[in-house]
């Protein structure tokens, strides 16, 4: 995830979509629930195909009285490719601004946030040893019973988020919760905050809220990020960014696209699997 008001950036891991297999329909203990959540995320990442979607971003600068002082809007063609295990983890992420916004230039320095729907990566083997997990009580989320799993970063361990400030990166210690539908096992919501104040490096508070929905892609039911809201305060500023993700589709060489955005598959294997992929566009790709 990236957050930037000209000089301030924050970076996180990657966006996840979870298959709709039950996680919490039957579990006997808190440890069992946590293990099932971790296995579900790990299995999904091992099988994940490349995804395309549309990302609409609204950036707001909040005045001291709580009113919106300035607003910028943008839309992106979003492509994410990922793979990895407990020892290695690789992410290729591309956000290309939609052709309708090519000529638009922001008038004010605004917060930039990328990869905000990625918090579930804390369950992946590459990161999970850097967090403590515990189950919470059963709660009602969107009118359905859900089981929460809390996570807290362990100081000195890996974290999927970092603050990039004036050419340096500072690891972010996060704490939060993920809520899973008790019956279906779908993730329905994730929230996270800073574990401690970071005003000394320009970040006073951070709150991330992500909502998920289920959808059918081809013949597969998957749960995807639908909405992500990031609220950030520094000693002098307050920003809020809203990300809406829609129009999901599996990546393939036959996927219809805007002529301004070309997705090329190179080094195709005998069985048709792409060995590598590149993205090209007539516009500059935003980080």
N, C-alpha and C positions, 0 to 999 in steps of 0.2 A: 504494500500500500504506500502511495506517495502523497505527501501533504506539503504544499509549498505556497507561501505568500511571497513570491519572488526569491526569498532567501532561505525559506524553511521548507524542508521536505521530510516526509516520513515514508518508509518503505516496508512492505510486508510481503508475505509469501504469495499465494495463488488462490484462484477461485475454484471452489469444489462443487461438484454435483454428486449427490449420493443416490445410489440405487435404492429402490423401494423394497428392500428386504427387511423383515422384522428384526429389531434390535432388542426392544424392551418388552415385547409381548409376554415373554416368560423369562424371568430372572430370579435367582434365589438369594443373591447377596449384592451389596454395593460393589465389591470387587468384580463380580461377574458382570454387572452392568457396565462398569468402566472398561473391562476387557472386551466386551462385545462392541462397544462404541469404537474402540481402537482398532479391532479387527475389521469392522465394517469400512472404516475410512481407508485402511491399508489395502484391503481387497479391491476397493473401488479404484484407488489410484493405480493399482497394477493393471487394471483392465480399461482404464479410461481412454476413450477415443478423443480426437481433437474436436473442440467445440467452436462454433461461431455464434455470436449473438450481437445484439445492438445494445449499447450502453448510453443512456441519456443522463447527463450530469448537470445539476443546478448548484452553482457556487454562490454562497451568500456571505457577505460581511455584515456582522451584527453590531449595531451601535450600542453605546453604554446604557441606553434606555430600553434595550431589548428589541427595538425595531430594526428591520432590514435596511441597512445603509446603502448597499450595492448588490447587484445580482448579475451573474454571467451564466449563460447556458451553452452547452455543447453536446454534440452527439457523435458517437464513435462506432466504427466497425471493429469489433473486438474478437480477437483470435487468441486462444490459449492452448499450448501444448505442454504436457508434463509427463514425467516418469521418474521413478526413483525407488529406493529402498531405505532400509535403516542406515546404510553406510553412504549412499549417494542419493542426491536429490536434484533434479534438473527441471527448470521452468523456462519456457519461452513464451513471452507475452507480447502481443502487439495491439496497440490502440491507434487506429488511424482515423483522423477526424473526417466526418461525413462531408461529402462534396458540397453540400449546401452551406457549410460553415467555413470553407476554405479561405475566404477573403475577410473573415471577421477577426478583428484584433482586440484583445481585452484592453479596456481603458484604465483599469486599476489593477494593482497587484492583488491576486486572489489566491486562496488556498487550492492546491492541487492534490487530489487523492486518487491513487491507483491501487488496484488489487484489494479493495476494502472488504470484499466478500470472502475472505480467505481464512478466517479465524479457525476453522475446523482443522487446519493443518497442524494445530498443536497436538492432535491425536495421532499424527503420523509418527512412525518409529524414529524418523530423523530428528523430531523435535520433542516427542513425548517424555523422554527422560529429563527434559529441562523443566517439567511441570509436575506439580502435585495435583492429583485428581481425587474428588470425592463426590458421591451422589448426594443430591438434595431431596427434599420432600416432593411428593407428587403435587402438581399444580395444574390449573386449568389454563390452557393457552388456545386462544381462538375457539373457545367453547369445547375443547377436547382435553382429556387428561394427558399430561406430559410429564416425563421424568427429567429432572435437571441433573447435569454433571458439571460441577464447578472445577475450574482450573486456576492454578496460581503458579507463576513463574518462580523457579528456584534461582536465586542470585548466582551468577557466574556460569550458568548453563546456557545452551542454545536457545534463541528466541527467534521467531519468524518476522519480527518487526524491528525497525531501527529508525532513528531520527537522523536525517542528513542535514547538516547545518554548516554552511560556509566551507564545504569541501570535506567535512568529516562526518562519520557515521557513529551514532550512539545507540547501542542496543536498548530496546524498550522492554521493560518488565511489565507484563500484563497479567491481570486477573479478571476472571469473568465466568460465564456459564453458557452451556449449550442445552437447549431443551429438545427432547426427542418425543415424538408422539408414542404413547405407551402401546397402542394397538398396532400401528403400522411400522413403527421404527423410523419414520421419516424425521429428519431434523426440521424443526419448525422455526427456531429462533436462536440467535447467538448474540450475546452482549459482552463487552469488555471495557475495562478502564485501566488507567495507569496504576501500578502497584504503589508507586510513591511519586511525589511531586518532583518535577524536573525543571523548575524555574531557572535553575542555575545555567542551563543550556538553552533556555528559551521556550520551554514547554511546560505550562502550568497544569493543564488538564487535557485529557483525551477520553472521549466516549464513543464507542462504536456499537451500532445496533444493526443487525442483519436479519431479514425475514426471508423465508423460503416458501416455495410452492411446488406442487407436484405437476408433472406434465408428461405427455406421451411423445417420445421421439422415435419415429419408426414404429417398432413393435415393443419398445422398451419404456417402462415407466421410470422416470427419474425425478429426483427432487433437486431444484436449482435455486440459487439465490435470485430473489425477485426485487428486493429493496435493501439498500444499505445507506445508513445515515451516519456521518462522522461529524462530531462536534469537538472543536479544538479551541482552547484559550491559551494565550501567551500573556506575559506581563502587560502587554499593551493592546492586544487585539483579540477578537472573538470571531471565529468562522464556523459555518455549518455547510456541509456539502451533502447533497442527496444524489444517490446513484440508483437508477431504475434499469434493470436488466430484462430484456424481452427478445422475442423473435429468435429463440434458441434453435439451432439445427446442428446435426452432426456434420463435421467437415468431410467433404469429398471433392474430387476433381470435377464433379458434375454439378456442384452447388452453384446456382445462379447468383451473380454478384453485380454490383455497380461497376460499370466499365472503368471507373477511376481506381478501383481496388482489384488487383490481380493476385490470386493465390496460385502459385505454381508448385507442383509436386515433382520432385527430382529423384533420380536413382530408385525408381520403383522396382520392388522385388518381383520375382516370378509369380508369386501368389497375389500380386496386386498391392501389397502393403508398401506404403511410402517409407523410404529409408530416411529421407530428409525433406524439409519443406522450407520455402522462402516466401516472404511477403514483399510485394513491391507496390508502389503507389506513386502517383504524380505529385503527391503532397508530402510534406515533412511529417514524419511520425513523431508524435509527442511522447515523451518518456512517461 
